[in-house]
Amino acid sequence: MAVRLFAWGPAATWAAVLFLLSASPDLPVSGWAREIPDEVLHLVAYTVLGATLAHARFHGARGVAHVAMIALGALYGAADEWHQSFVPGRVSSLGDWSADVLGVVLGYVLSWTLASALLRRPDTDTKGSTT
């Protein structure tokens, strides 16, 4: 149970944060942040989700295909956009969902690549030689 919590906890927690942000009719954004396009905010938020999904796969869901993990993030983004359509003052859009999906892919690929590179042992390169 602890391994699953460690693996999936960050993704579940961030999904809850995204849900709560989506449920707010007026996001607490002020000052210069109001000038940032909505799609950029979606991209950043879903990059974090993608990173947490990579973490989940790396630490506990190794048998799940990468594309399935990315699809999970994309489906969550679609559900989030649908959820926003019921919140007064919020709008659901294909542009936001596209930014969500791009963010999931970006966060997942960058995190997976970084984790794989950091954990690659220097004595097991592709030529089989040791250093």
N, C-alpha and C positions, 0 to 999 in steps of 0.2 A: 504494500500500500504506500509506503514512504517513497519508493522509487517512482511510482505513478504520480504522486503528488509533486515530487521534485521535477519530473519530466513535464507534466501537463499544467502544473500550478500557474506558471507565468502566463501561458496562453489563456487559461480560463480567467485569470485575474484581469488581463488586458482586455479580453472580450467583454467582461463585466464593465470595465471603465468605458469602453466604446459605447456599450448599451446605455449607460447612464448619461454620457455626453449627448447621445442621440435623443434621449428622452427630455432633454432640456430645451425649452422653447427659445431661450436666449443664452447662448454660450458666454461664459465669463471671459471674453476677449476684449482687451482695451488697448488704447494707444496705437503704436505702430503695427501691432499684430492685426488690427482691423483692416490694414491695407493688403494683407496676404490673401491671395485668391483661395477660395474655398477648396478647390481641387488640390492645391498644395498642402493644405492642412490635412485633407484626406490621405494624400500620398504619405505624409510623415506618420500619421497615426497608424496606417495599415502597414507601413514598413516595420514598425514595432511589432505588430501582430505577426508578420511574416518571420521576423527574427525569433519570436517566441515559439512559433510552429516548428522552425528548424531545431530549436532547443529540444522540443518535445520529441521529435524524431530521433535526434542524436542521442538522447538519454533514455528513451524508453519505447519508442515506436519504430525500431529499426526495420521491422518487417513491412511497414507501410511504404508504398511508393512515394517518391518525391512529388509526383504530379497529384497524388491524392491529398497530400498535405497542403499543397498550393490550392487545389480545388476546394478544400475545406475553408481556407481563408477567403477565397473568392465567393463561396456560398454564404459565408458569414457577412461579407460586405453587401451582398444582394439582400439578405434578410434585414440588415441594418438600414439599407435604403428604403426598403418596404416599411419598416418600423417608423422611419422618419416621416413617411407620407401621412401618418396618423397623428403626428405631433403638431399642434398649432404653432405657426411661425416657422416651421421647418419645411424644406422642400426635398423631394426625392428626385435624383437626376441620373441619367446614364453617364454623364461626365464625371460625377462624383464616384459612381461605381467603377468606372474605368480607372480612376485614380486609386481607388481601393485595391483593385486587382494588380495594378502596376506596383503599388506599394508592397503588397504581399510578396510578389515575385522578387522584387528588389531586396527586401529584408531577408527573405528566405535564402536566396542565392548568396548574398553577401555573408550572412551569418554561417551558412553551411560551409562555404569556401574558407572563411576565416577559421572556424573551429577545426576543420579538417587539416588546414595548413599548420595550425598551432599544435595539434596533437600528433602530427606525422613524426615518426621517430627518425632521426637522422641516420640511423644505422640500417634502414630498410628502404633505400632508394630503389628505383626501377631497374638498375643494373645489377643489384644484388651485392654490391660492394659495401664494405663498412668504412665509416669515417672515424 
